[in-house]
């Protein structure tokens, strides 16, 4: 089971990042698949907020490299 979100850092297709939660054991697979649709959405929302923060850090680094 995977709950994942992706984000392009800019308009190019070469700067795609993803962040997600992946089950790595049968127990975790059972737990993740047992989540309700509302709970999966809540997990995805947290991932999106984290991805926003990470993308901001990476965009700042790209801007530094461009100078």
C-alpha positions in Angstrom: 0.0 0.0 0.0 1.3 3.4 -1.0 0.0 6.9 -0.2 2.1 9.2 -2.3 2.1 12.7 -3.8 4.3 14.3 -6.5 5.3 17.8 -7.3 7.2 19.5 -10.1 9.6 22.1 -8.9 9.1 24.2 -12.0 7.7 24.0 -15.6 10.3 21.4 -16.7 9.6 17.7 -16.6 13.1 17.0 -15.1 12.4 18.3 -11.6 9.8 16.0 -10.3 9.9 14.9 -6.6 7.6 12.5 -4.7 7.0 11.8 -1.1 5.0 9.0 0.3 4.2 6.4 2.9 4.7 2.8 1.8 4.0 -0.3 3.8 7.1 -2.5 4.2 5.6 -5.3 6.1 2.4 -7.3 6.1 1.3 -5.7 9.4 1.8 -2.2 8.1 0.1 -3.1 4.8 -2.9 -4.3 6.8 -2.9 -1.1 8.8 -2.7 1.2 5.8 -5.3 -0.6 3.8 -7.6 -0.5 6.8 -7.6 3.3 6.8 -10.9 4.9 5.9 -11.1 7.2 2.9 -11.1 10.1 5.3 -8.0 8.9 7.1 -6.2 8.3 3.8 -7.1 11.8 2.8 -5.7 13.1 6.1 -2.4 11.3 5.5 -2.2 12.6 2.0 -2.8 16.2 3.3 0.1 15.8 5.7 2.3 14.6 2.9 1.3 17.5 0.7 2.2 20.0 3.4 5.6 18.3 4.0 6.2 18.3 0.2 5.4 22.0 0.1 8.1 22.7 2.7 10.6 20.4 1.0 9.9 21.9 -2.4 10.6 25.4 -0.9 14.0 24.3 0.3 14.8 22.7 -3.0 13.7 25.8 -5.0 15.8 28.0 -2.8 18.8 25.8 -3.6 18.1 26.0 -7.3 17.9 29.7 -7.1 21.3 29.8 -5.4 22.8 27.6 -8.0 21.4 29.9 -10.8 23.2 33.0 -9.4 
